[in-house]
Amino acid sequence: MKSRFHAIKRKNGLYEARYWARFPDGTKKQRSLYDRDLANLKKRYLEASAKAVMGQSEKRGGETTAVFLLGWLKSVKGIKESTRWSYEMIIRKHILPRIGHKPISEIDLRAFQKLVDDIVADGNSARTATLVKWILSKAQRRARILGLSSYYIDSKDIEIPQHIPEEREIWSLEELKKFLEIMKGDRYEWLYLLYITYGLRRGEAIPIKWEDIDWIGGKLVIDKQYTKVKREYVIETPKTKNSIRELPLLPHIREYLENVNPLHNRTGLIALEDGRIPNPETVSRHFQSLAKNNGLPCVVLHSLRHCVATFLKDAGVSVRDSAAILGHSSPMTTLKYYQHTNIDEARDGLSKYSNLMGF
């Protein structure tokens, strides 16, 4: 009997066609094929149906999602080791406990969507769910190329449930100015001053070298990050283009750095202390202890970056210039809005903020 092709168009724009698959034990199971291209879907459907008509059975089971994902991740080329490690943490924490035991061949659109829904339902952020769907989509594409799965679900076809994250607590302008007084003479004063002035990430401030400072041009170059790979910290280039930027060397920063180190000794990393780079976790704990012991609300070190973003806005700096100063990147604004900001625009924006702070 000739198989008749029938497809329905789903709300997400995908076409779906179903067929009966045969297994070695004689059982049958209805399976679905998905594709955005109707002609391509028909071709795949006829091939699958023909195999069933001729008595060719499909494999049940196969390589588990856990085995495939971890093996695939090791073979991925063109990513930093820190990125590979962070992906592995996402896989082990969020994917494997939920579907790691299932064959990669059985992860279809419904299973994929349920995974993402469960991750958000368990209290994880939309960003975590987005990373999960991106990683699994890439891996599943490879599984299909290798013939381990007939499914390929584009990450665009997976919906992220609405998630309202808790608002991060930040200091008021008065509290931030109080911390400026408290931190004077502290062993990490230079680091906190860079945070509060430029809103740098922790990993951006620590690897700054003296040669990253253009004393004549009045610029500070941010082009490195100090990041953790497994159990060790390494210095590498930033993950995104937006994170590489030039910032104006404001007068109070120039004056401070000139007093910290004589000109003839300005080599290597600014952060070196007794020949060692400060441990980022130690810096963060020290910050919280310093704030708590002086009566300031307990916030994490990264909140200083949020403070800068907020007070840049209060100083009248545009969202476009603020994002360029902070090195922000987002799905809506990456490259399209922020890469064109030049050093003069950043200088003007930070000068407004500097006046607000009273530097």
C-alpha positions in Angstrom: 0.0 0.0 0.0 1.4 3.3 -1.0 2.1 5.7 1.8 0.2 9.0 1.6 2.0 12.2 2.6 0.1 14.5 4.9 1.6 17.5 6.8 0.3 20.1 9.2 1.7 23.5 9.8 2.4 24.2 13.5 2.1 27.6 15.2 5.9 28.0 15.3 6.1 27.7 11.5 7.3 24.1 11.3 5.6 21.5 9.2 5.0 18.1 10.8 4.4 14.8 9.2 3.9 11.5 11.0 4.7 7.9 10.0 4.8 4.5 11.5 8.3 3.2 12.4 9.0 -0.6 12.7 11.5 -2.0 15.3 13.4 -5.3 15.4 11.1 -6.8 18.0 8.1 -6.3 15.6 6.5 -3.4 17.4 5.5 -0.2 15.7 5.6 3.4 16.9 4.3 6.6 15.4 7.1 9.1 14.9 7.1 12.8 13.8 9.3 14.6 11.3 9.6 18.3 11.4 10.9 20.8 8.8 10.4 24.4 7.7 10.7 23.3 4.0 7.6 21.3 2.9 9.3 19.7 -0.1 12.2 18.6 2.1 9.9 17.2 4.7 8.0 15.2 2.0 11.3 13.7 0.8 12.3 12.7 4.3 8.8 11.3 5.0 8.8 9.1 1.8 12.2 7.8 2.6 11.2 6.8 6.2 7.9 5.3 5.0 9.6 3.3 2.2 11.9 1.7 4.8 8.9 0.7 6.9 7.0 -0.7 3.9 10.1 -2.8 2.8 10.4 -4.2 6.3 13.5 -2.3 7.3 13.5 -1.7 11.0 14.7 1.3 12.9 17.1 1.1 15.8 15.5 1.5 19.3 17.7 3.1 21.9 21.2 3.9 20.7 23.8 6.3 22.2 22.6 8.1 25.2 22.3 11.8 25.3 24.8 12.0 28.1 27.5 10.0 26.2 26.9 11.9 23.0 26.8 15.4 24.5 30.1 15.0 26.4 31.8 13.4 23.4 30.5 16.1 21.1 31.7 18.9 23.4 35.2 17.6 23.4 35.3 17.7 19.6 33.8 21.2 19.1 36.4 23.4 17.4 36.8 27.2 17.5 35.8 27.9 21.1 37.9 28.9 24.1 38.7 26.4 26.8 36.9 28.5 29.3 33.8 28.4 27.1 34.1 24.7 26.7 34.3 24.3 30.5 31.2 26.5 31.1 29.2 24.5 28.5 30.2 21.3 30.3 28.9 22.7 33.6 25.6 23.6 31.9 25.3 20.2 30.4 26.1 18.3 33.6 23.9 20.5 35.8 20.9 21.1 33.7 20.7 18.6 30.8 22.1 15.3 32.0 20.0 15.0 35.2 16.8 15.4 33.2 17.4 13.6 29.8 20.9 12.2 30.0 19.7 8.6 30.2 17.6 8.9 27.1 18.9 8.0 23.6 19.9 11.0 21.6 17.7 9.6 18.8 14.6 10.1 20.9 15.0 13.8 21.7 12.4 15.3 19.5 10.7 18.7 19.6 8.4 17.8 22.5 11.2 16.4 24.6 13.4 19.4 23.9 10.6 21.9 24.8 9.8 20.0 28.0 13.4 20.1 29.0 13.5 23.9 28.7 10.2 24.3 30.5 11.4 22.2 33.4 14.6 24.2 33.7 12.7 27.4 34.0 10.1 25.9 36.3 12.9 24.8 38.7 13.8 28.5 39.2 16.6 28.9 36.7 16.9 32.1 34.6 15.8 32.6 31.1 19.5 33.0 30.2 20.3 29.5 31.5 17.4 28.1 29.5 18.7 29.9 26.4 22.1 28.5 26.8 20.7 25.0 27.2 18.6 25.2 24.0 21.6 26.7 22.0 24.0 23.9 23.2 21.5 21.1 22.7 20.5 22.4 19.2 24.1 22.5 18.1 24.7 19.0 19.4 21.6 17.6 17.9 22.5 19.0 14.5 25.7 17.0 14.7 23.9 13.9 15.8 21.7 14.1 12.7 24.8 14.5 10.4 26.3 11.4 12.0 23.1 9.5 11.5 22.4 9.0 15.2 19.2 11.0 15.1 16.5 11.8 12.5 15.6 15.0 14.4 16.9 18.5 14.1 15.2 21.2 16.1 16.3 24.7 15.4 16.8 26.7 18.6 14.4 29.3 17.2 11.6 26.6 17.4 12.0 26.3 21.2 10.1 28.8 23.3 11.6 30.2 26.5 8.9 30.5 29.3 8.6 33.9 30.8 10.9 34.3 33.8 11.0 37.4 36.0 14.4 37.4 37.7 14.9 38.9 41.1 16.1 42.5 41.0 19.7 42.9 42.0 20.2 45.1 45.0 22.5 48.0 44.4 23.8 50.9 46.5 22.5 54.4 46.5 24.7 57.2 45.2 25.4 58.2 48.8 26.4 54.7 49.8 28.7 54.4 46.8 30.4 57.7 47.7 30.7 56.4 51.3 32.5 53.3 50.0 34.9 55.6 48.1 36.0 57.0 51.4 36.1 53.6 53.2 38.3 51.9 50.5 41.1 54.5 50.7 44.3 52.8 51.7 42.8 49.3 51.1 45.1 46.8 49.3 42.5 46.5 46.6 41.8 50.2 46.3 43.0 50.5 42.7 40.8 47.6 41.7 37.6 49.0 43.3 38.4 52.4 41.9 38.4 50.9 38.4 35.1 49.1 39.1 33.4 52.2 40.3 34.7 54.5 37.6 34.3 52.3 34.5 31.9 49.5 35.7 34.4 46.9 34.7 33.8 43.2 35.1 36.0 41.5 37.8 37.8 39.5 35.2 38.5 42.6 33.0 40.1 44.7 35.8 42.5 42.1 37.2 44.5 41.4 33.9 45.0 45.0 33.0 48.7 45.7 32.1 50.6 49.0 32.5 51.1 48.9 28.7 47.3 48.9 28.3 47.4 52.5 29.3 48.0 55.1 26.6 49.3 58.0 28.7 49.7 60.3 25.7 46.4 59.5 24.0 44.6 59.3 27.4 43.1 55.9 26.8 42.7 52.6 28.7 42.5 49.5 26.6 40.3 46.6 27.8 41.1 43.5 25.8 41.7 40.6 28.2 39.7 38.6 30.8 40.9 36.6 33.8 38.6 33.6 33.8 38.4 30.2 35.4 39.0 27.0 33.4 38.2 24.0 35.6 40.4 24.7 38.7 42.7 27.3 37.4 42.5 30.9 36.3 43.9 31.9 32.9 44.2 35.2 31.0 42.5 35.1 27.6 40.7 37.4 25.1 37.1 38.3 25.8 34.3 36.2 24.5 32.5 39.0 22.6 33.6 41.8 20.3 31.8 44.4 22.4 33.9 43.6 25.4 37.1 44.8 23.6 37.0 48.5 24.0 39.0 51.7 24.7 38.0 53.9 27.6 39.2 57.4 28.3 41.8 57.7 31.1 40.0 60.1 33.4 42.0 62.7 35.4 41.4 61.0 38.8 42.4 57.6 37.4 45.6 59.0 35.8 46.5 60.8 39.1 45.9 57.7 41.2 47.9 55.4 38.9 50.8 57.9 38.7 51.1 57.9 42.5 50.7 54.1 42.8 53.8 53.2 40.8 56.8 55.2 39.6 57.0 55.5 35.8 60.1 53.4 35.4 58.5 50.4 37.2 55.4 50.3 35.0 55.7 46.8 33.5 53.6 43.7 33.6 50.2 43.5 35.3 48.8 46.3 37.5 47.3 43.6 39.7 50.5 41.9 40.6 51.0 41.8 44.4 54.1 40.2 45.7 54.5 38.5 42.3 51.0 37.1 42.4 47.7 37.9 40.8 44.9 38.4 43.3 42.4 35.5 43.4 39.1 36.8 42.2 37.1 35.0 44.9 39.4 36.5 47.5 38.8 40.0 46.1 35.0 39.5 46.2 35.0 38.2 49.7 37.2 41.0 50.9 34.9 43.6 49.2 31.8 42.2 51.1 33.7 42.1 54.4 34.9 45.7 54.0 31.4 46.9 53.2 29.7 44.9 56.0 32.3 46.0 58.6 31.5 49.7 57.7 27.8 49.5 57.9 27.0 49.3 54.2 24.3 47.0 52.8 25.6 43.6 51.8 25.9 43.4 48.0 28.1 41.4 45.7 31.1 42.9 43.9 29.4 42.7 40.6 26.7 45.1 41.9 29.3 47.9 41.5 28.9 47.4 37.7 25.1 47.7 38.1 25.6 50.9 40.1 27.7 52.4 37.3 25.1 51.5 34.7 22.3 53.1 36.8 24.2 56.3 37.6 25.4 56.7 34.0 21.6 56.8 33.2 21.0 59.2 36.0 23.8 61.5 34.7 21.9 61.7 31.3 24.2 59.4 29.4 22.4 57.6 26.5 21.8 53.9 26.6 23.9 53.5 23.5 26.9 55.2 25.0 26.5 53.5 28.4 26.4 50.0 26.8 29.6 50.8 24.8 31.3 52.0 28.0 30.3 48.8 29.9 31.0 46.5 27.0 27.5 45.1 27.1 26.1 42.7 24.5 22.5 41.5 24.1 20.4 39.8 21.5 18.8 43.1 20.4 21.9 45.3 20.6 25.0 43.3 19.9 27.0 45.0 17.2 24.0 46.8 15.7 23.9 49.6 18.2 27.1 49.6 20.3 30.1 49.0 18.2 30.0 52.5 16.6 30.6 54.5 19.8 34.0 56.1 19.6 36.4 57.3 22.3 35.1 60.9 22.2 31.5 59.8 22.9 32.8 57.6 25.7 34.9 60.4 27.1 31.9 62.8 27.1 29.6 60.2 28.8 32.2 59.3 31.5 32.9 63.0 32.1 29.2 63.5 32.9 29.3 60.6 35.3 32.5 61.7 36.9 31.0 65.1 37.6 28.0 63.4 39.3 30.3 61.4 41.5 32.5 64.4 42.4 35.7 62.9 41.2 
